């Protein structure tokens, strides 16, 4: 065989190898994509910047979000306060207390927006003044503390605070690692591991009712046996199943699905409204302090559903229908006149839960904000009216003088983060 023949045969082999490689590229890409999906627990989320879709420039959006963060955390009406070189707290200023709700919300804002010093200060304050270090409540948190005297107003826990603490700590571990002064993963595991040891001793239980696989209103006494729809965060359970690594992965996945199914039952078939509190089967739960209705806690439900839709998308058909019904109902009441409390059928409640010095229904910015997040789920043409509404809303006193920079402010900031694509699953940093 001469050199010419050898070269021709070698060239033919090379051509065949090239063809095989070209043919295989799509399959290799699919394989790599599948690996990415498996690692994330779902197809890679698409974090929509719906403000941009609505016609606002990126510079305007960045300015809007920065202003909201400044107002809530740094401005003259801020709810975040620093103490010394290493501590800080978020206060419900109108009630003069620091709550696990606000502290853990502040930590979630901080990790999402890369504010490590703020995150660390909030966590250190939480551990020092709120977290129980011994006894039946060990590793749980007192839900309300006086920030001046540092005395606990109530030793009991509000289960959503722990949910946000755990998830924000796992995200911090993924984002910043565990070697910068706080072992975030260890702290998250401490809460989770303690949670699984709560067996009713001292009347303290798991944050999750293990029989019903649903978050409890309070992991204590009779409140272990009912729930708050706004505490149902299926997306957080998915995060735990991926990053907690505590041996309860399948349970957390089940909890996520149970929460999705629960929300089907807890929301009204026409208005999509839900009660602040419910039984585990979704039926409204009235308390001795107020009858069941759609009130302040309930505002968080559309935002939580939008989060789950964006992050994991495992219940899209129902969630899209929910968002359409919810926004259609509010729109039917007038985009500038719908109020912040309703009976589930959309009628006006006899009992109005008072906020501020005047007992009245308001067109509250907190609800205007979370209602807008449903536009991430509602693909019906025309749903951007809610997006424009939050864009034009102002975090300032109402006409009657009432002002809530804490709850209204945090709902406003969270919603801007969601709508601008800045509220995301934080995966581990890879080198």
Secondary structure, DSSP 4 states (H G I P E B T S, - for coil): --HHHHHHHHHHHHHHHHHHHHHHHHHHHHHHHHHHHHHHTSSPP----HHHHTT--HHHHHHHHHHHHHHHHTSTT-SEEEETTTEEEEEETTTTEEEHHHHHHHHHHHHHTT-HHHHHHHHHHIIIIIB--SSTTTT-B-SEE-TTT--EEE-S--HHHHHHHHHHHHHHHHHH-S-SS--HHHHHHHHHHHHTT-BSGGGBB-SEETTTTEE-SSSBGGGGG-B-GGG--HHHHHHHHHHT-SS-HHHHHHHHHHHHHHHHHHB-TTT--B-SSB-TTS-B---SS----B-TGGGHHHHHHHHHHHHT-SSHHHHHHHHHHHHHHHHHT-TTT--S-B-TTSPPPSS----SSS------HHHHHHHHHGGGT--STTTHHHHHHHHH---S--TTS---TTHHHHHHHHHHHHHTT-----PPP--
